[in-house]
Amino acid sequence: MRSSTAARRYARALFALAEETDSVATVRAELARVAALFEAEPALRNALFRPLHPVAERRAVLRSLCERLALSATVRNFFAYAIDQRRLVDFDAIRAEFEQLADAAAGLVKARVTAAAPLDDPQRERLQNALAARTGHSVELEVSVDPGLIGGAVATVGNVVFDGSLRTQLHQLRTTLSRGN
């Protein structure tokens, strides 16, 4: 739990710096580019994240990375500080927390949607609009498919679940009929 607490603190600090310089979108995009690079280059990730490499060596690799990606001073300084504090290992959690803070500041919430079948664009738009009306926020959908739902969809926004699946409706009908109501 300590690392998630630290990740939140570091993300909040980075977010505050990004807000001060009006560069939240830039910092977010740069963090995403670095994450993609770490995903594509596991050796680079290991060189920076593993403390068995000397700090000076990790700083040099980081400096080269920042120049190669043309990262802003805010992100460069953040990475240097994270290496000095041995917190770069929390990069994924810090990035996730930063994205949540940026979304909240923009009034955007993410909805995880599981549908029985792939959604076409009009269905996605209707669902997005319905969830936006219910939550009072702009909604970004993350859609997955589960044929076991039989029909309909289940949407999770934060801690709230909107279950419009046929499987749940049939279960509720069966429960009602078995009680004799």
N, C-alpha and C positions, 0 to 999 in steps of 0.2 A: 504493500500500500504506500510505502514511503516514496517510491519512484513516481506513482501517479500524483501524489501531493506535490512533489517537486516539479513534475511535468506541468501541472496546473500553474504553479508559481512562475515558472519560466515562460510559459505561453502567455500568461497575463502580462508579464513584463515586456515581452516582445510585442504583444498587441498594443500596449500603451505607447511604446516607442513608435510603432507603425501609425497609430492614430495621430500622435503629435506631429508627425511628418506627412500626414495625409497620404500614406503609402500602404494601406492595408491590402489593397488588391495586388499591388506589386509584390509585397512580401509573401502573400499567399501563393502567388504564381511562382515565385522563386523557390519557396519551400517545396512546391509540387515538382518543379524541375529537378531539385536535388534528390527528392524521394525517388523519382523515376530513374535517375542515374544510379542511386544506391541499389535499386531493384535490378537494373541491368548489369551492374558491376559489383558482384558480391565481394571481390577482392578489395575494392576501394572501401566498401562498407567495413570490412574487417580491419583494414589498416587504420581507419579513423575511430572505430568503436572499441577496439580491443586495447585495454590498457597495457598489454605487454609490449606494444610499440612505444618508444620514447615520445614524450610530449613534444619535443622539438621536431621530431620526424612527422608527427601527426599535424603539427602546425604548418609545416612546409607543404604537406599534401593538401591540407585545407586551403592554404593560400593559392596553390596552383589550381585547385578546384574552383575557387571563387573567381579567379581571373578568367579561367576557361568559360565559365557560365556567365561572366559579367554581372555578378551579383552586386546588389546595392550595399552601401556602407552599413546600413542597419543590419542586414543579414550577415555580412562579413564579421562585424563586431559581435553579433550574437553567437555565431559559431566559435569564434576565438574564445569568448567567455565560457561557453559551454564546454569546450575542451579543457580550459584551465580548471574548471570546477568539476571535471569528470562527469558531466551530464549529457554529453553528446549521445551516450548510449540510450538516452530517453527521447531521442529525436522523433520517433514515430508517434509517441504519446504527446509530445509537445506540439507536433504538427497537427494532430487530430484535435487537440484542445484549442489551438489557434484557429482552426477552421470553424469550430463551434462558436467561438467568440465572434469571429467575423460574420458568420451567418446570423447570430443573434443581433448583432449591431445593425445588420441590413434588414432585419425583420423576416428572415428566411428560416423555415424549419424543414427538416428532411423527414420524409415519410417512407418507411419500408413497406412495400406492397407485395403481397404474395397473391398471385392470380391463378385461376385454374387453367387459363390459356393465355398465350401472348396477347397483349393489349395493342390495338392499332392506335394511331395518333388521335382520332376523335375520342376514343375511350379514355386514353391517358389524359387528354385535356379536360374532359368532363369530371374525371376522378380528381384531378388536380384542383379544379375550380371548386368542387364540393368540399374537399378537405380544407382549402383556403377559407371558404365560407364558415366552416365549423371551427377552425382554429384561430381565425382572424390574422393569419400570417400568410406570406407567400410560401408556397410549398414546392419542394423539389422531390420528385419521385425516384425511388430506387426500386425497380420492379424485378421480381423473380417469379418463376412459374412452378406450381405444384399441382399436377393433375389430380392428386388425392383430394383436393377441395371440391371436386365434382363440377362446381360452377361458382361464379362470383369471385370475391376477393376479400382479403384481410389486410387492413392498413394499420400500421403502428406509427404514431406520431408522438415522440417522446415516450411517456409512460401510458398513453391512451391507445387502446386497441379498438378499431372499428371493424367488426366482424360481419361481413355481408356474404359469407360463404354458404353455399347450398348445404355442405356437410353440417355446419352448425345449425342451420335452419331445420334440417331433417332431424338432428339430434334433439332440438327443442320440441319439435312436433311429437317425436316418439315419447319424450318425457311427459309432455302434457297428456297424451293419449293414455299412457300407462297409469297416470294418476286419476284418470276418469274425469278430467275437467272439461 
